């Protein structure tokens, strides 16, 4: 099936991580040109090498960027446009958690998570929207989390991920007249390399399995499938939606 992604250009923040590179690989496999954007040059090099090794003819560009800095975002996106073309599909995937109970959480703990999860999505979306509006086509895909419902010890992360859903829904209504969709993905626990490296991984895994009807953790490719769906022609009339990828949890 032709998903309508041949020749489209996707920018993916957090592109060096598990979900980012899996999404880049899947989109590249459908013929999209992919710009991976991350703060880690080493992670970007690894991701690009993996995609190019596994996807014949993949066109991948990488850019090191602190996506909380709007000036750097503007500069890196301008270079990506010169190398690959202007953005058709913006995947706001950058994010991290810094878990603490609220009474032990510093202001920096709060601000750092919000800046990467929520403010960066604001910077990146603003950077690509004018071009999408001019071309009358675009996709904004925001990586939320099941944590938007609230998790103990994650007030900063839960609030940021919930805010991302609100932003998605508002943006869908603002941009819809320009044939631009905005959707969010809310994964459950995803067995990324970063998660697997945590000393409490097996404890987290067992807890998740007891609560999840489908008896396995998500892997990055599960989330990449949702990204590809929202980016594709299958989702031409799908906007202001949040897709849970949780195994039924």
Secondary structure as GFF3:
##gff-version 3
##sequence-region A 1 249
A	DSSP	beta_strand	9	13	.	.	.	ID=ss1
A	DSSP	alpha_helix	18	29	.	.	.	ID=ss2
A	DSSP	beta_strand	33	38	.	.	.	ID=ss3
A	DSSP	alpha_helix	41	54	.	.	.	ID=ss4
A	DSSP	beta_strand	60	64	.	.	.	ID=ss5
A	DSSP	alpha_helix	70	83	.	.	.	ID=ss6
A	DSSP	beta_strand	89	92	.	.	.	ID=ss7
A	DSSP	three_ten_helix	102	104	.	.	.	ID=ss8
A	DSSP	alpha_helix	107	114	.	.	.	ID=ss9
A	DSSP	pi_helix	115	119	.	.	.	ID=ss10
A	DSSP	alpha_helix	120	135	.	.	.	ID=ss11
A	DSSP	beta_strand	138	143	.	.	.	ID=ss12
A	DSSP	three_ten_helix	146	149	.	.	.	ID=ss13
A	DSSP	alpha_helix	155	175	.	.	.	ID=ss14
A	DSSP	three_ten_helix	176	178	.	.	.	ID=ss15
A	DSSP	beta_strand	180	187	.	.	.	ID=ss16
A	DSSP	alpha_helix	193	196	.	.	.	ID=ss17
A	DSSP	alpha_helix	201	211	.	.	.	ID=ss18
A	DSSP	alpha_helix	220	231	.	.	.	ID=ss19
A	DSSP	three_ten_helix	233	235	.	.	.	ID=ss20
A	DSSP	beta_strand	242	245	.	.	.	ID=ss21
###
